[in-house]
Amino acid sequence: MTATYAVSDIHGHPEKLAAALHEAGLTDAEGNWSGEDARLWVLGDFFDRGPDGVGVLALVRRLVAQTEAGPGEVRVLLGNHEILALGMRKFGDTFVPHEGITSRSFERSWALNGGQDRDQELLTDDDVDWLLDQPLLGVDADHLLMHSDTEEYLSWGDSIDEINETIRAELHTDDITVWWEIWRRMTSRYAFRGAEGPVVAAELLDRLGGRRIVHGHSIVADQLGISPAYLTGPLLYADGLVLGIDGGAFDGGPCLVVKLLPV
């Protein structure tokens, strides 16, 4: 049976990702794929906050290429910081039209959210084209995989295929308001917390498939009220319907490579 793993929110720390993948047995001492028929899902946020988002992207793309040529598989989902980094590259300081707001731009949001000049300088056209074709959502056996802990995905469709197709088309437009709406919706969070969280999670699973949601985006340690440095694993919550895997790598926490068990 194929073993399935997920990791998220590396935020410019390729050395943490490399170490975590090796510890999980998915790469060898040289950093090459050794996971045999394992499948790894990378749930977005390669960029920003940390020093080397392009290094994270290069590592992931190398493993994708290795698994395409041999056993195993690496799949990538877009996070909100991919949208932000690509939007910054595409639109820069262009004003985003909005009533009553005069300073809204991708450049401003990128700077406020830990954008790194180095990433913008080193990101290639080939990298951009590759990222633009990655999906937002995936389902793997019992698990519905996404970056953000939000219901906003449903604004783009009623199925995983429809949502992914809609986003792919929208990201291939030059409409800054369309891009901004993707960024805005994907920054929302905490939909599965609180008393209503299990209800929201159950409804999303019913509509999109799977028996458990796996997400990044919101640091697990914040939910636990501890420093990310003390975090040792993911958080299962919302009556067991949701698994949060963002270890807060950019904030002193671990890069969590989580083996997904049958539900």
C-alpha positions in Angstrom: 0.0 0.0 0.0 1.3 3.4 -0.9 2.4 5.5 2.0 1.2 9.1 1.8 2.9 12.2 3.4 2.1 15.9 3.5 4.2 19.0 4.3 3.3 22.7 4.2 4.5 26.2 4.8 8.3 25.9 4.4 8.5 29.7 3.8 12.0 30.0 2.5 13.8 27.3 4.6 14.9 24.6 2.2 17.4 23.2 4.7 14.6 22.4 7.1 12.6 20.8 4.4 15.6 18.7 3.2 16.3 17.5 6.8 12.7 16.7 7.5 12.3 14.7 4.2 15.5 12.7 5.0 14.3 12.0 8.5 11.0 10.7 7.1 12.9 8.4 4.8 11.8 10.1 1.6 15.2 11.2 0.5 18.7 9.8 0.8 21.8 11.5 2.3 22.4 13.4 -1.0 18.9 14.7 -1.0 17.6 12.5 -3.8 14.2 10.8 -3.7 14.3 7.4 -2.0 10.7 7.1 -1.0 10.1 4.2 -3.4 6.3 4.3 -4.1 5.5 6.8 -1.4 3.5 9.9 -2.3 4.3 13.4 -0.9 1.9 16.3 -1.0 3.5 19.8 -0.6 0.6 22.1 0.4 2.1 25.4 -0.6 3.8 28.5 0.8 7.3 28.0 -0.5 8.0 31.8 -0.5 8.3 34.8 1.8 9.1 35.2 5.5 12.3 33.1 5.1 15.4 33.8 3.1 15.3 31.3 0.2 11.9 30.6 -1.2 13.4 29.9 -4.7 15.6 27.3 -3.0 12.5 25.5 -1.6 10.9 25.6 -5.1 14.1 24.2 -6.7 14.2 21.4 -4.1 10.6 20.5 -4.7 10.8 20.7 -8.5 13.9 18.4 -8.4 12.0 15.8 -6.4 9.0 16.1 -8.7 11.3 15.4 -11.7 12.9 12.4 -10.0 9.6 10.8 -9.1 8.3 11.4 -12.7 11.2 9.4 -13.9 10.9 6.6 -11.3 8.9 5.3 -8.4 7.0 7.5 -6.0 5.2 10.8 -6.6 5.4 14.4 -5.4 2.3 16.6 -5.8 2.2 20.3 -5.2 -0.8 22.6 -4.2 -0.7 26.4 -4.4 -0.7 28.4 -1.2 -1.6 32.0 -0.7 2.1 33.0 -0.7 2.5 31.6 -4.2 -0.3 33.8 -5.3 1.3 36.7 -3.6 4.8 36.2 -5.0 3.5 35.6 -8.5 1.1 38.6 -8.2 4.1 40.8 -7.1 6.1 39.6 -10.1 3.2 40.2 -12.5 1.7 43.5 -11.1 4.2 45.1 -8.8 2.9 48.4 -7.4 0.0 48.6 -9.7 -3.1 49.9 -7.8 -5.8 47.3 -7.2 -9.1 49.1 -7.8 -11.3 49.2 -4.7 -13.6 51.8 -3.3 -12.2 53.7 -0.4 -8.7 52.2 -0.5 -5.9 54.0 -2.2 -2.8 52.0 -1.3 -3.8 48.5 -2.2 -1.2 46.7 -4.4 0.5 43.3 -4.5 3.8 45.1 -3.8 2.5 46.5 -0.5 0.9 43.2 0.6 4.1 41.3 -0.4 6.2 43.7 1.7 3.9 43.4 4.7 3.9 39.6 4.5 7.6 38.9 4.5 8.3 39.2 0.7 12.0 38.6 -0.2 13.8 40.6 -2.9 16.0 37.6 -3.6 13.0 35.4 -4.5 11.7 37.9 -7.0 15.2 38.3 -8.5 15.8 34.5 -9.0 12.4 33.3 -9.9 12.5 32.3 -13.6 9.8 32.4 -16.3 9.9 28.6 -16.3 9.3 28.5 -12.5 6.3 30.9 -13.0 4.8 28.8 -15.8 5.2 25.6 -13.7 3.6 27.2 -10.6 0.7 28.6 -12.6 -0.3 25.1 -13.6 -0.4 23.7 -10.1 -3.8 23.0 -8.5 -5.4 24.4 -5.3 -6.9 21.2 -4.0 -6.3 17.4 -4.0 -7.9 14.3 -2.6 -5.9 11.2 -1.6 -7.9 8.3 -0.3 -9.5 9.6 3.0 -7.8 13.0 2.9 -9.0 16.3 1.4 -5.8 18.3 1.0 -5.6 22.1 0.9 -3.4 25.0 1.9 -5.7 27.3 3.7 -8.1 26.4 6.5 -11.1 28.1 4.8 -14.3 27.4 3.0 -13.5 30.1 0.4 -12.4 27.4 -2.1 -16.1 26.8 -2.8 -16.3 30.3 -4.3 -14.6 28.8 -7.4 -16.7 25.7 -7.9 -18.6 22.7 -6.4 -16.0 20.0 -7.0 -12.2 19.7 -6.8 -11.9 19.5 -10.6 -14.1 22.5 -11.2 -12.2 24.6 -8.5 -8.8 23.7 -9.9 -9.9 24.4 -13.5 -11.3 27.7 -12.5 -8.2 28.8 -10.7 -5.9 27.7 -13.5 -7.9 29.8 -16.0 -8.1 32.8 -13.7 -4.3 32.7 -13.0 -3.7 32.8 -16.8 -5.5 36.2 -17.1 -4.0 39.7 -16.8 -6.9 40.9 -14.6 -5.4 42.3 -11.4 -8.8 42.3 -9.6 -9.2 38.5 -10.4 -5.8 37.8 -9.0 -6.4 40.0 -6.0 -9.6 38.1 -5.1 -7.7 34.8 -5.2 -5.1 36.2 -2.8 -7.8 37.7 -0.6 -9.8 34.6 -0.3 -6.8 32.3 0.3 -5.6 34.5 3.2 -8.7 33.7 5.2 -8.4 31.1 8.0 -9.8 29.4 11.1 -12.9 28.0 9.4 -12.7 24.7 11.3 -12.1 26.1 14.8 -14.6 26.7 17.6 -18.0 25.2 18.2 -19.1 25.3 14.6 -15.8 24.1 13.2 -16.7 20.4 13.0 -19.9 21.3 11.2 -18.1 23.5 8.6 -15.5 20.7 8.1 -18.1 18.0 7.7 -20.0 20.1 5.1 -16.8 20.8 3.1 -15.9 17.1 3.1 -19.4 16.2 2.0 -19.1 18.5 -0.9 -15.5 17.9 -2.0 -14.7 14.4 -0.8 -12.5 12.7 1.7 -13.1 11.9 5.4 -10.5 14.3 6.9 -9.2 17.7 5.9 -5.4 18.2 5.9 -4.2 21.9 5.8 -1.4 24.2 6.4 -1.5 28.1 6.6 -2.3 28.5 10.3 0.5 27.6 12.7 -0.5 24.7 14.9 1.4 26.1 17.9 -0.7 29.3 17.9 -3.8 27.1 18.3 -2.1 25.3 21.2 -0.9 28.5 22.9 2.7 27.4 22.8 5.9 28.6 21.1 6.5 26.9 17.7 9.9 25.8 19.0 8.1 23.4 21.4 5.9 21.8 18.7 6.5 18.2 18.1 3.7 17.2 15.7 0.5 18.1 13.8 -2.8 18.8 15.4 -5.9 16.8 15.0 -9.0 18.8 15.9 -12.6 19.6 14.9 -13.8 16.2 16.3 -11.0 14.4 14.3 -12.2 15.9 11.0 -9.2 18.2 10.5 -5.4 17.8 10.7 -3.3 21.0 10.8 0.3 20.5 9.8 1.9 24.0 9.7 4.7 23.7 12.1 5.8 27.4 11.9 9.1 26.7 10.2 9.8 30.4 9.6 9.1 31.2 13.3 11.4 28.7 14.9 9.1 25.7 14.6 9.7 22.4 12.8 9.0 21.5 9.2 6.5 18.8 9.8 6.5 15.9 7.2 3.4 14.1 8.3 2.5 10.5 7.4 -1.3 10.4 6.6 -3.0 7.4 8.2 -6.3 5.9 7.0 -9.3 7.5 8.7 
